[in-house]
């Protein structure tokens, strides 16, 4: 009798345990699903609003999801600037925070990064790749046009013996084929030129000693540069800051970065230049002097920021460089 009671109690306990376990598992999964989390690492790739990030310290690759409510901030010497998801390019180190979803991905509430952690060459490379993809699509469209024209011409030739309308259609199709052939040749030339950017206009602006404040002459030179080139399609703006050799190398590096950032901020806020057109501003300290630093006049010429309008040769050929001086 005691044995039967013990067996009955064990059966009841087992049943209760089996019934409770799935509920506990579901509750645990739900908690993990909405848990706050942070991810810091290097952007590997981006497909739409899904950013793949390689975590720091040899961690695994994670997906960071961006939506319209995500705040994407670029930190700099002049403060924090909101940017678009297109700024999250491969090679960039980012710090994201948000909540985990059911797939273990991070739905980001905020993403921060600093431009000093990103190589200018990567931005140019991404722009070149995008242009190459666009040219490839244009090539495919032109090839399809030639094929369609050839089909139309063949049909017109078959109808030529039965009606005058067939002759007219064949002639029209032949003209379309010739025009498309010219288009294909132009696209091929564009593809061959892509990957090389040419400076079509430049400007140099100068600063007072130990300063990164833009003068009225500097602002006027920047306005003239943008106004003269705003109609160019697909242009980029490269910004490079420099100093004289007065002061320590570390101080001059920081000062040159602040000068470059001040120019970028002016172009965004006062010249209405979109953020995505500006290559990450770079400071080069006292390196690459324009002239010697032997006297005060030469040192003044080295306290500068060089601004260049870059256009792919596949988009604009035979361009002459225009120079705008303050």
C-alpha positions, 0 to 999 in steps of 0.5 A: 500500500505504501509503495502504491502511494509513493508511486502515485505521488511521484507521478503527480510531481512528474506531471506538474514539473512537465507542465510548468517547465514550458511556461518557465522556458517561455518566460525566460525567452520573453525576458531575453527577447526584450533585454537591453544590450550594447554592441561595440565593434567594427562595421563589416557590411550593411544591407539596407538598415541591417548593419553587421558588426564584428564585436571588439576583442575578437567577439562574434559578428552581430546584427544591428537593426536601424529604423527611423527612430534610431539616433545615429550620431557622429561625434567631433570636436564641434559637438555631436551631429545626427547623420543618416544610416548611409554613413555607417560604412565598412571599417567604421567603429560604432557603439550601439545600444538598444534591445535584443529581439527574438532572433538575438539581433540588436534593435538599436535606439542609438548609434555613436561613432567618431570620424577619427576612427574611420579611414578616408580611403574607405569612404572613397572606395564605397563611393567608387563601388556604388558608382561601378554598380550604377554603371553596371546596371546602365550597361545591362539596360543598354544591352537589353535595348540593343537586343530589343532593337535587333528583334524589332528589326528582324520582325520588320524585315519579315514584314517588308515583303508584305506591306510598306508599313513593315519597311518603315518599322524596320528602318525605325528599328535600325535607327534605334539599334544604332542609337543604343550601340552608341549608348553602349559604347558610352557606358563602356567608356564610363566603366573604364574611367570609374575608380579614379576621382578628379579634382574639378575645383579647389579652395584654400582657406587660412586661419589666424595663429592658434585658431580654428575660427573661419574668417569672412574671407574664408567663408566667402571662398567656401560659398563661391566654391560650392555655388560654382559646383553645386550642379555637378552630379555625384560630387564629393568634398574632401577636406584636409586641415594643416598647421604651421610648425609652431607648437607641439606635434600633438597639439598641431594634430588636434588643431588641424582636425578642428580646422577641418571640422569647422569647414565641414560644419560651415558647409553643412549649416551655411552652404546647404551641403548634404552630409553624405557628400562630405568625405570624413574631414581629416587633420594632418597637423604640421605635415605637408607644408605648402611653403617653408616655416622659416618666417611668419609670412610662410607660417601664415600660408601653412595655417590652412584647410584645403577643400577639393570638389571631387568628381568621378571621371566616369561622370565628368570628363576633361574637367579643368581644376578651378581654384577659389582663393579667399 
